[in-house]
């Protein structure tokens, strides 16, 4: 079970500890927490989330794409090999993605490949707010989008993921 923190506790952390604790809110992207540390003190989880999202929004497209690319494919190699982060493992399991049939795994892999071929980054969706049928439908509808639309959509989904991860870290 993950340790939880209060906002005053987070505000009091050293830069390395803040990055260690808050960094996993954004998948393999500690640079966001590093940039947020100087914006302390935060008065609420919402203010912290807003600051983190503003850092991503203000980052250039290359950093945004690196953040998107830091996310694993849904039901991808890392999931099947059991090498996802603790957070991603739980999120994919909550969407029912850890108990798929071989045909469903094939459908996810086919969709992941088509999406990555078209956009150059993995399909990102907030798995905790979706189930497998909705995620598969999401692939179908989002494959019709333009690349700029998908960058925007992926970042919106990442912000939802971060918000839920912060709620786990800072319970109300």
Beta strands, then each sheet from edge to edge (+ up, - down):
end
